[in-house]
Amino acid sequence: MTAGASMPARAARLLARALLIALLAFLIFGPLANLLLWAFAERWYFPGRIPQEFGLTFWGRVFEPRGGAVQSLVTSVWIALLTVVFCLLVAVPAGYALARLKLPWRAFILLLFLLPQAIPNLPIYVNIARMFYEVRLNGTVLGVVLVHASHGLVLAVWIASAAFAAVDMQLEEAARNMGASPLRCFATVTLPLAAPGLIASAIFVFLESLDEFTGTYFVGVPDVTTLPLLMFNASMGGNYQIASITALLLLIPSIGFMLLVERFLKADVLAMVGR
């Protein structure tokens, strides 16, 4: 009786797990499948469940000179690279100081870097746009980079701090005992050992900047057009094929860089975040 009664219960658990996995798969891959359908749809009218005609016409429109996708992609990548450089210039010394020096209010300083994430973005960007207009930074690449860096610094400083904290201080002490100066010790021991974490922080900042829309919209429009802005304009115009193709273009570097993050950002580094 007990074995017979357990079989239906086991089958019910397996069915529940299968349904849960199917639901998660739908939530993850459903939107992506819809993007793929729209990206290759020539005609798709209601009530059709799939496009009535497939083709590559809209891909040609995206990549032709007047489509603006290539120029927008170049602009997006250029802004993201500049944002990474700016954030690392701040995050490397800040992360080292937070990890190695006995700073008062260290936890409070780390929390300060989280403030841009805690405050709603929209009112902040509206006020930034007003201030940037007064100093003529509206519609400039520099203005957009500064806005992107306001969020990128959160990731850069926290991960850099964890990366430096994960470096064994005994290795630095051994280098100092061998006669290395503090600067040489940092350049030849500490920085190379922290490099995987710093690379991961750079990748996170790059992806954050590449996908940023709201800040670019308020500060960069109309002179700076990135790929997310192009996707937004296509969506508002009802051109879902162009918007879907643009979204897929943004998805490619995101997937590639996230694979690199998984390689460089190990559990021992993550364990040091916030310590």
C-alpha positions as YAML, in Angstrom:
chain: A
units: angstrom
residues:
- id: 1
  name: MET
  ca: [0.00, 0.00, 0.00]
- id: 2
  name: THR
  ca: [2.78, 2.39, 0.87]
- id: 3
  name: ALA
  ca: [4.73, 1.72, -2.34]
- id: 4
  name: GLY
  ca: [1.58, 1.93, -4.42]
- id: 5
  name: ALA
  ca: [0.53, 5.17, -2.77]
- id: 6
  name: SER
  ca: [3.96, 6.75, -3.29]
- id: 7
  name: MET
  ca: [3.93, 6.20, -7.05]
- id: 8
  name: PRO
  ca: [1.17, 8.76, -7.77]
- id: 9
  name: ALA
  ca: [2.85, 11.24, -5.42]
- id: 10
  name: ARG
  ca: [6.20, 10.78, -7.18]
- id: 11
  name: ALA
  ca: [4.55, 11.17, -10.57]
- id: 12
  name: ALA
  ca: [2.83, 14.35, -9.36]
- id: 13
  name: ARG
  ca: [6.17, 15.79, -8.19]
- id: 14
  name: LEU
  ca: [7.82, 14.96, -11.49]
- id: 15
  name: LEU
  ca: [4.92, 16.55, -13.37]
- id: 16
  name: ALA
  ca: [5.15, 19.68, -11.20]
- id: 17
  name: ARG
  ca: [8.90, 19.94, -11.85]
- id: 18
  name: ALA
  ca: [8.38, 19.47, -15.57]
- id: 19
  name: LEU
  ca: [5.73, 22.18, -15.63]
- id: 20
  name: LEU
  ca: [7.97, 24.54, -13.64]
- id: 21
  name: ILE
  ca: [10.90, 23.95, -16.02]
- id: 22
  name: ALA
  ca: [8.62, 24.49, -19.00]
- id: 23
  name: LEU
  ca: [7.33, 27.74, -17.50]
- id: 24
  name: LEU
  ca: [10.85, 29.01, -16.83]
- id: 25
  name: ALA
  ca: [11.92, 28.05, -20.34]
- id: 26
  name: PHE
  ca: [8.95, 29.93, -21.77]
- id: 27
  name: LEU
  ca: [9.71, 33.03, -19.69]
- id: 28
  name: ILE
  ca: [13.37, 32.98, -20.78]
- id: 29
  name: PHE
  ca: [13.17, 31.86, -24.38]
- id: 30
  name: GLY
  ca: [9.66, 33.02, -25.28]
- id: 31
  name: PRO
  ca: [10.58, 36.72, -25.74]
- id: 32
  name: LEU
  ca: [13.74, 35.69, -27.62]
- id: 33
  name: ALA
  ca: [11.72, 33.47, -29.95]
- id: 34
  name: ASN
  ca: [9.32, 36.36, -30.57]
- id: 35
  name: LEU
  ca: [12.28, 38.61, -31.43]
- id: 36
  name: LEU
  ca: [13.59, 36.06, -33.90]
- id: 37
  name: LEU
  ca: [10.19, 35.74, -35.57]
- id: 38
  name: TRP
  ca: [9.81, 39.51, -35.93]
- id: 39
  name: ALA
  ca: [13.41, 39.90, -37.15]
- id: 40
  name: PHE
  ca: [12.76, 37.64, -40.15]
- id: 41
  name: ALA
  ca: [9.08, 38.47, -40.73]
- id: 42
  name: GLU
  ca: [8.17, 40.12, -44.02]
- id: 43
  name: ARG
  ca: [4.44, 40.06, -43.33]
- id: 44
  name: TRP
  ca: [2.74, 39.21, -40.04]
- id: 45
  name: TYR
  ca: [-0.91, 40.13, -39.65]
- id: 46
  name: PHE
  ca: [-3.45, 39.28, -36.97]
- id: 47
  name: PRO
  ca: [-4.73, 36.64, -36.27]
- id: 48
  name: GLY
  ca: [-1.76, 34.70, -37.63]
- id: 49
  name: ARG
  ca: [0.26, 32.94, -34.94]
- id: 50
  name: ILE
  ca: [3.40, 32.98, -37.09]
- id: 51
  name: PRO
  ca: [4.47, 35.36, -39.87]
- id: 52
  name: GLN
  ca: [2.80, 34.84, -43.22]
- id: 53
  name: GLU
  ca: [6.08, 35.49, -45.03]
- id: 54
  name: PHE
  ca: [9.74, 35.35, -44.02]
- id: 55
  name: GLY
  ca: [12.67, 37.22, -45.56]
- id: 56
  name: LEU
  ca: [15.73, 39.43, -45.08]
- id: 57
  name: THR
  ca: [14.38, 42.69, -46.49]
- id: 58
  name: PHE
  ca: [14.44, 44.51, -43.16]
- id: 59
  name: TRP
  ca: [17.98, 43.34, -42.41]
- id: 60
  name: GLY
  ca: [19.06, 45.15, -45.55]
- id: 61
  name: ARG
  ca: [17.24, 48.29, -44.42]
- id: 62
  name: VAL
  ca: [18.95, 48.18, -41.03]
- id: 63
  name: PHE
  ca: [22.46, 47.96, -42.45]
- id: 64
  name: GLU
  ca: [22.06, 50.38, -45.33]
- id: 65
  name: PRO
  ca: [23.67, 53.82, -44.73]
- id: 66
  name: ARG
  ca: [20.42, 55.68, -44.19]
- id: 67
  name: GLY
  ca: [19.28, 53.03, -41.69]
- id: 68
  name: GLY
  ca: [21.77, 54.37, -39.17]
- id: 69
  name: ALA
  ca: [22.28, 51.06, -37.37]
- id: 70
  name: VAL
  ca: [26.00, 50.77, -38.11]
- id: 71
  name: GLN
  ca: [26.71, 54.36, -37.06]
- id: 72
  name: SER
  ca: [24.57, 53.94, -33.94]
- id: 73
  name: LEU
  ca: [26.39, 50.72, -33.06]
- id: 74
  name: VAL
  ca: [29.77, 52.43, -33.48]
- id: 75
  name: THR
  ca: [28.57, 55.31, -31.28]
- id: 76
  name: SER
  ca: [27.27, 52.90, -28.64]
- id: 77
  name: VAL
  ca: [30.53, 50.94, -28.52]
- id: 78
  name: TRP
  ca: [32.64, 54.12, -28.43]
- id: 79
  name: ILE
  ca: [30.59, 55.56, -25.55]
- id: 80
  name: ALA
  ca: [30.74, 52.25, -23.69]
- id: 81
  name: LEU
  ca: [34.54, 52.07, -24.06]
- id: 82
  name: LEU
  ca: [34.97, 55.63, -22.82]
- id: 83
  name: THR
  ca: [32.68, 54.85, -19.88]
- id: 84
  name: VAL
  ca: [34.80, 51.81, -19.01]
- id: 85
  name: VAL
  ca: [38.01, 53.86, -19.09]
- id: 86
  name: PHE
  ca: [36.52, 56.59, -16.91]
- id: 87
  name: CYS
  ca: [35.08, 54.12, -14.39]
- id: 88
  name: LEU
  ca: [38.31, 52.12, -14.12]
- id: 89
  name: LEU
  ca: [40.36, 55.28, -13.58]
- id: 90
  name: VAL
  ca: [38.18, 55.95, -10.55]
- id: 91
  name: ALA
  ca: [37.49, 52.38, -9.45]
- id: 92
  name: VAL
  ca: [41.07, 51.05, -9.36]
- id: 93
  name: PRO
  ca: [42.42, 53.54, -6.77]
- id: 94
  name: ALA
  ca: [39.08, 53.66, -4.94]
- id: 95
  name: GLY
  ca: [38.78, 49.88, -4.84]
- id: 96
  name: TYR
  ca: [42.35, 49.48, -3.63]
- id: 97
  name: ALA
  ca: [41.85, 52.06, -0.89]
- id: 98
  name: LEU
  ca: [38.60, 50.44, 0.27]
- id: 99
  name: ALA
  ca: [40.17, 46.98, 0.27]
- id: 100
  name: ARG
  ca: [43.61, 47.71, 1.74]
- id: 101
  name: LEU
  ca: [43.44, 50.91, 3.79]
- id: 102
  name: LYS
  ca: [41.75, 51.16, 7.17]
- id: 103
  name: LEU
  ca: [39.32, 53.86, 6.13]
- id: 104
  name: PRO
  ca: [36.76, 55.19, 8.59]
- id: 105
  name: TRP
  ca: [33.15, 54.73, 7.51]
- id: 106
  name: ARG
  ca: [34.19, 52.19, 4.87]
- id: 107
  name: ALA
  ca: [30.76, 50.53, 4.76]
- id: 108
  name: PHE
  ca: [29.09, 53.94, 4.49]
- id: 109
  name: ILE
  ca: [31.35, 54.90, 1.56]
- id: 110
  name: LEU
  ca: [30.41, 51.69, -0.26]
- id: 111
  name: LEU
  ca: [26.74, 52.43, 0.36]
- id: 112
  name: LEU
  ca: [27.19, 55.90, -1.14]
- id: 113
  name: PHE
  ca: [28.13, 54.28, -4.43]
- id: 114
  name: LEU
  ca: [24.79, 52.46, -4.35]
- id: 115
  name: LEU
  ca: [22.75, 55.67, -4.14]
- id: 116
  name: PRO
  ca: [22.35, 56.04, -7.94]
- id: 117
  name: GLN
  ca: [20.68, 52.61, -7.95]
- id: 118
  name: ALA
  ca: [18.41, 53.42, -5.01]
- id: 119
  name: ILE
  ca: [16.99, 56.68, -6.41]
- id: 120
  name: PRO
  ca: [14.51, 56.64, -9.34]
- id: 121
  name: ASN
  ca: [16.37, 57.42, -12.55]
- id: 122
  name: LEU
  ca: [13.85, 59.65, -14.29]
- id: 123
  name: PRO
  ca: [13.91, 62.72, -11.99]
- id: 124
  name: ILE
  ca: [17.69, 62.43, -11.69]
- id: 125
  name: TYR
  ca: [18.18, 62.43, -15.45]
- id: 126
  name: VAL
  ca: [15.81, 65.36, -15.92]
- id: 127
  name: ASN
  ca: [17.84, 67.46, -13.48]
- id: 128
  name: ILE
  ca: [21.14, 66.28, -14.97]
- id: 129
  name: ALA
  ca: [19.90, 67.28, -18.42]
- id: 130
  name: ARG
  ca: [19.04, 70.75, -17.11]
- id: 131
  name: MET
  ca: [22.46, 71.19, -15.51]
- id: 132
  name: PHE
  ca: [24.28, 69.82, -18.55]
- id: 133
  name: TYR
  ca: [22.37, 72.24, -20.77]
- id: 134
  name: GLU
  ca: [23.76, 75.15, -18.74]
- id: 135
  name: VAL
  ca: [27.35, 73.94, -19.20]
- id: 136
  name: ARG
  ca: [26.78, 72.87, -22.83]
- id: 137
  name: LEU
  ca: [27.20, 69.14, -22.24]
- id: 138
  name: ASN
  ca: [23.78, 68.27, -23.64]
- id: 139
  name: GLY
  ca: [24.01, 66.49, -26.97]
- id: 140
  name: THR
  ca: [27.68, 65.58, -26.48]
- id: 141
  name: VAL
  ca: [29.43, 62.24, -26.14]
- id: 142
  name: LEU
  ca: [31.13, 63.48, -22.96]
- id: 143
  name: GLY
  ca: [27.78, 64.26, -21.36]
- id: 144
  name: VAL
  ca: [26.44, 60.79, -22.20]
- id: 145
  name: VAL
  ca: [29.62, 59.15, -20.87]
- id: 146
  name: LEU
  ca: [29.29, 61.00, -17.56]
- id: 147
  name: VAL
  ca: [25.66, 59.89, -17.20]
- id: 148
  name: HIS
  ca: [26.56, 56.27, -17.97]
- id: 149
  name: ALA
  ca: [29.46, 56.43, -15.53]
- id: 150
  name: SER
  ca: [27.14, 57.46, -12.70]
- id: 151
  name: HIS
  ca: [25.74, 53.92, -12.80]
- id: 152
  name: GLY
  ca: [28.85, 52.14, -14.00]
- id: 153
  name: LEU
  ca: [30.87, 53.32, -11.01]
- id: 154
  name: VAL
  ca: [28.60, 51.31, -8.71]
- id: 155
  name: LEU
  ca: [29.61, 48.06, -10.37]
- id: 156
  name: ALA
  ca: [33.22, 49.10, -10.98]
- id: 157
  name: VAL
  ca: [34.02, 50.19, -7.41]
- id: 158
  name: TRP
  ca: [32.29, 47.30, -5.67]
- id: 159
  name: ILE
  ca: [33.86, 44.62, -7.89]
- id: 160
  name: ALA
  ca: [37.28, 46.30, -7.83]
- id: 161
  name: SER
  ca: [37.15, 46.45, -4.06]
- id: 162
  name: ALA
  ca: [36.30, 42.75, -3.91]
- id: 163
  name: ALA
  ca: [39.05, 41.90, -6.42]
- id: 164
  name: PHE
  ca: [41.74, 43.68, -4.40]
- id: 165
  name: ALA
  ca: [40.44, 42.22, -1.13]
- id: 166
  name: ALA
  ca: [40.75, 38.71, -2.61]
- id: 167
  name: VAL
  ca: [44.50, 39.18, -3.22]
- id: 168
  name: ASP
  ca: [46.58, 37.49, -0.52]
- id: 169
  name: MET
  ca: [48.44, 40.18, 1.40]
- id: 170
  name: GLN
  ca: [51.27, 37.74, 2.16]
- id: 171
  name: LEU
  ca: [52.26, 37.83, -1.50]
- id: 172
  name: GLU
  ca: [52.57, 41.61, -1.31]
- id: 173
  name: GLU
  ca: [54.60, 41.34, 1.88]
- id: 174
  name: ALA
  ca: [56.92, 38.81, 0.23]
- id: 175
  name: ALA
  ca: [57.49, 41.20, -2.68]
- id: 176
  name: ARG
  ca: [58.22, 44.05, -0.27]
- id: 177
  name: ASN
  ca: [60.69, 41.84, 1.64]
- id: 178
  name: MET
  ca: [62.49, 41.20, -1.66]
- id: 179
  name: GLY
  ca: [63.04, 44.93, -2.00]
- id: 180
  name: ALA
  ca: [60.15, 45.92, -4.25]
- id: 181
  name: SER
  ca: [58.85, 49.45, -3.80]
- id: 182
  name: PRO
  ca: [55.14, 49.96, -3.01]
- id: 183
  name: LEU
  ca: [54.47, 51.06, -6.59]
- id: 184
  name: ARG
  ca: [56.39, 48.13, -8.08]
- id: 185
  name: CYS
  ca: [54.64, 45.73, -5.73]
- id: 186
  name: PHE
  ca: [51.28, 47.07, -6.82]
- id: 187
  name: ALA
  ca: [52.16, 46.93, -10.54]
- id: 188
  name: THR
  ca: [53.76, 43.47, -10.55]
- id: 189
  name: VAL
  ca: [51.88, 41.59, -7.82]
- id: 190
  name: THR
  ca: [48.60, 43.17, -6.72]
- id: 191
  name: LEU
  ca: [47.31, 44.46, -10.03]
- id: 192
  name: PRO
  ca: [47.95, 41.25, -12.05]
- id: 193
  name: LEU
  ca: [46.27, 39.13, -9.36]
- id: 194
  name: ALA
  ca: [43.27, 41.47, -9.24]
- id: 195
  name: ALA
  ca: [43.10, 41.72, -13.04]
- id: 196
  name: PRO
  ca: [40.38, 39.03, -13.53]
- id: 197
  name: GLY
  ca: [38.03, 40.91, -11.21]
- id: 198
  name: LEU
  ca: [38.88, 44.23, -12.86]
- id: 199
  name: ILE
  ca: [38.23, 42.73, -16.28]
- id: 200
  name: ALA
  ca: [34.88, 41.47, -15.05]
- id: 201
  name: SER
  ca: [34.00, 44.92, -13.71]
- id: 202
  name: ALA
  ca: [34.98, 46.47, -17.04]
- id: 203
  name: ILE
  ca: [32.71, 44.03, -18.87]
- id: 204
  name: PHE
  ca: [29.79, 44.79, -16.56]
- id: 205
  name: VAL
  ca: [30.28, 48.53, -17.05]
- id: 206
  name: PHE
  ca: [30.52, 48.05, -20.83]
- id: 207
  name: LEU
  ca: [27.26, 46.11, -20.94]
- id: 208
  name: GLU
  ca: [25.53, 48.60, -18.64]
- id: 209
  name: SER
  ca: [26.56, 51.46, -20.91]
- id: 210
  name: LEU
  ca: [25.74, 49.60, -24.11]
- id: 211
  name: ASP
  ca: [22.14, 49.00, -22.99]
- id: 212
  name: GLU
  ca: [21.55, 52.36, -21.29]
- id: 213
  name: PHE
  ca: [18.60, 54.22, -22.77]
- id: 214
  name: THR
  ca: [17.04, 56.70, -20.34]
- id: 215
  name: GLY
  ca: [20.17, 58.72, -19.58]
- id: 216
  name: THR
  ca: [21.14, 58.81, -23.25]
- id: 217
  name: TYR
  ca: [17.65, 59.95, -24.19]
- id: 218
  name: PHE
  ca: [17.62, 62.94, -21.83]
- id: 219
  name: VAL
  ca: [21.25, 64.00, -22.29]
- id: 220
  name: GLY
  ca: [22.23, 62.87, -25.80]
- id: 221
  name: VAL
  ca: [19.16, 63.49, -27.99]
- id: 222
  name: PRO
  ca: [19.13, 64.64, -30.75]
- id: 223
  name: ASP
  ca: [22.85, 64.77, -31.52]
- id: 224
  name: VAL
  ca: [23.97, 61.45, -29.99]
- id: 225
  name: THR
  ca: [22.08, 58.39, -31.25]
- id: 226
  name: THR
  ca: [22.91, 55.00, -29.79]
- id: 227
  name: LEU
  ca: [21.52, 51.60, -30.69]
- id: 228
  name: PRO
  ca: [18.95, 51.56, -27.83]
- id: 229
  name: LEU
  ca: [17.65, 54.95, -29.03]
- id: 230
  name: LEU
  ca: [17.35, 53.59, -32.56]
- id: 231
  name: MET
  ca: [15.45, 50.58, -31.23]
- id: 232
  name: PHE
  ca: [13.11, 52.86, -29.25]
- id: 233
  name: ASN
  ca: [12.38, 55.04, -32.26]
- id: 234
  name: ALA
  ca: [11.63, 51.98, -34.40]
- id: 235
  name: SER
  ca: [9.29, 50.57, -31.75]
- id: 236
  name: MET
  ca: [7.41, 53.86, -31.35]
- id: 237
  name: GLY
  ca: [7.03, 54.00, -35.12]
- id: 238
  name: GLY
  ca: [5.49, 50.54, -35.19]
- id: 239
  name: ASN
  ca: [8.40, 49.07, -37.13]
- id: 240
  name: TYR
  ca: [8.81, 45.96, -35.02]
- id: 241
  name: GLN
  ca: [11.11, 44.25, -37.53]
- id: 242
  name: ILE
  ca: [13.72, 47.00, -37.24]
- id: 243
  name: ALA
  ca: [13.34, 47.10, -33.47]
- id: 244
  name: SER
  ca: [13.75, 43.32, -33.19]
- id: 245
  name: ILE
  ca: [16.85, 43.27, -35.38]
- id: 246
  name: THR
  ca: [18.36, 46.08, -33.32]
- id: 247
  name: ALA
  ca: [17.59, 44.18, -30.11]
- id: 248
  name: LEU
  ca: [19.33, 41.10, -31.48]
- id: 249
  name: LEU
  ca: [22.38, 43.19, -32.34]
- id: 250
  name: LEU
  ca: [22.49, 44.38, -28.73]
- id: 251
  name: LEU
  ca: [22.04, 40.83, -27.48]
- id: 252
  name: ILE
  ca: [25.11, 39.44, -29.25]
- id: 253
  name: PRO
  ca: [27.80, 41.35, -27.29]
- id: 254
  name: SER
  ca: [25.81, 40.89, -24.08]
- id: 255
  name: ILE
  ca: [25.90, 37.11, -24.35]
- id: 256
  name: GLY
  ca: [29.56, 37.06, -25.37]
- id: 257
  name: PHE
  ca: [30.69, 39.32, -22.55]
- id: 258
  name: MET
  ca: [28.61, 37.49, -19.96]
- id: 259
  name: LEU
  ca: [30.46, 34.30, -20.90]
- id: 260
  name: LEU
  ca: [33.71, 36.17, -20.26]
- id: 261
  name: VAL
  ca: [32.37, 37.38, -16.91]
- id: 262
  name: GLU
  ca: [31.60, 33.79, -15.91]
- id: 263
  name: ARG
  ca: [35.21, 32.93, -16.68]
- id: 264
  name: PHE
  ca: [36.89, 35.84, -14.90]
- id: 265
  name: LEU
  ca: [34.58, 36.50, -11.92]
- id: 266
  name: LYS
  ca: [35.09, 33.54, -9.61]
- id: 267
  name: ALA
  ca: [33.30, 32.69, -6.38]
- id: 268
  name: ASP
  ca: [36.22, 33.79, -4.19]
- id: 269
  name: VAL
  ca: [35.99, 37.29, -5.66]
- id: 270
  name: LEU
  ca: [32.21, 37.45, -5.25]
- id: 271
  name: ALA
  ca: [32.58, 36.35, -1.62]
- id: 272
  name: MET
  ca: [34.65, 39.46, -0.89]
- id: 273
  name: VAL
  ca: [32.01, 41.95, -2.13]
- id: 274
  name: GLY
  ca: [30.97, 44.24, 0.70]
- id: 275
  name: ARG
  ca: [33.51, 42.91, 3.22]
...
